[in-house]
């Protein structure tokens, strides 16, 4: 495996595992299959950090073959949420030309950090996504948890003193 990012269960012994290099691997009975389930390496920005972030299967995957993928697009580094369809004649692969882009989120931070990759279907049948905040996450920056703690801790202490 090359930097796995997410997993989706097809059955008790079959799994799809996404990787940052733009590939989704099919694992059957603990063995990585030779041909990836889906390869979108030409669409991603960086195979080390900015490739596929998350995957999920449609609740009716067995019937419709829909797989949802969140990846970082090459060039502008936007987050893309897309649907792919399993091949009809080869259920061990998805068709890379079947991409249907559902949502694109541009990231204004040139560092492109703090993306979130989780996507999944809720019990209501709706697709839920996480986006992250595009913060650089550097020490002392907006996304720095230590800086946030220094700001909010006194506020929290004041709140509890008032109670």
N, C-alpha and C positions, 0 to 999 in steps of 0.2 A: 504494500500500500504506500501511496505517496501523499503524505499529509492529509489523512482523512478528516472530513469536516462534519458529516452527518450520515445517518443510517435510516433505511426504510425496510421494513419486513414484508417480503412477498408471501412467505409461508414460514412454518416452523424451522425449515432448514435452508431457506433462500433469502438473501438480503441484498439490497443495493447500498453501496457505500460511495458517497461523493468525495472528491478529492480537490485540492486547490489547483491541480494541474489541468482542470477542465474535463476530467474523465469521471464517469460513474461506473464502478466495477460491480459485476454480479458475482456473489459468493454463493456457491451451492455445496451443501454438506461440508462446509469449512474450507472449500477450495476456491480460490480466485479463478474465474473462467478466463481463458486466453484472450478472448475478444471483449473489450469493454462494452457495457450495456449502452452507453452513450458517450460520445466524444465531442466536446465543443471547445477544444483547446484554442482554435483560431479566433474564438469570440471573446476570450477572457483577457484581462489586462496583464496579470503577473502570475505565473504558475506556482510561485512560492507563497505569496500572501493574498493575492486578489484574483482568485479563480471562482470555483463554485463554493458558496457559503452554506446552502441548505437545499434539501430535497424533501418532497412528500408525495405520497400517492393519493389519488382521488379516492374517496370512500367507495366508489364503484369501479375501482381499477380493474378488477377481474373482467368486467364487461367492456368498459370503454378504453382501457389501457393508457389513461392519462397520468403523467408524471409532471410535477411542478418543480421548477428549479430556480434558485436565486443565485445569480452570478454577477461579477464585476466586469462590465463591458470594456473591451480594449479601446484605447483612444481617449474617451472622455471620462472613463472610470465610473460611469453611472451604475447604479444597482438596477439590474433587470430581473423581473419576475416573469417567468415564461412557462408555458405548458408545452410538453412534448408528448407524442403518442407512440406507444409500443408498435413495432412492426407487426403486421398481420401474419406474414408468412414465417417470421422468426421472432417468437415471443421473448427470446433471450436478448433482444436489442430494441432500442428506441430509434425512431427515424429522426436524424438530426435536421432534416428539411421540414419537419412538421412543426417547427417552433411557432408558437402563437404568443407574442409578447402581450402580457396582461397589464403590466405597470412598469414604468421606468422612473427612477428617482435620481436626479442629478445630485452630485455631491460637490459643494463649493469649496471644501477644504482641500488644498492642493496635496496634503499628505494622505487624504482619503481614509483616515483612521476611524475607529469606533463604529464599524459597521456591525450589524447584527444579522445573523443568517437564518434564524429559525423561521420556518414556515410550517404550517400544518392545518388540518381541518379540525374544527371543533365539533362537538356533539350535535350542533345545530346544522351541520353540513356546510357552513361557511368557511372559506379559506382565510386564515389569519396569518399575518406577516409581521415581522419585527424589522425595524429599519436602522436602528442605531442613531447617533446624533452627529456624526461627521466631525466630531471634535478631535483635535490632534492627540489629546491625552498626555501631553507632556507635563512634567512636574511644574506646578505653578500656573498651568493653563486652565481654561474653563472646565475641562473634563477631569482634572486632577482630583481624585477622591480625598487626598489630604487637605487640599485647599477648600473643598466643599465642607469637610469636617470642621475646619477652623471657622468657617462662616456660620454653619448651622448649629454647631454644638452650643455656643452661647445662647442662641435663640431658643433651643430646646430646653436648656437649663432654666432660662427665664420663664418659659411656659410652665414648667413643672413647679417653679416657685410660686406662681400665681394660683395654682390649683389648691 
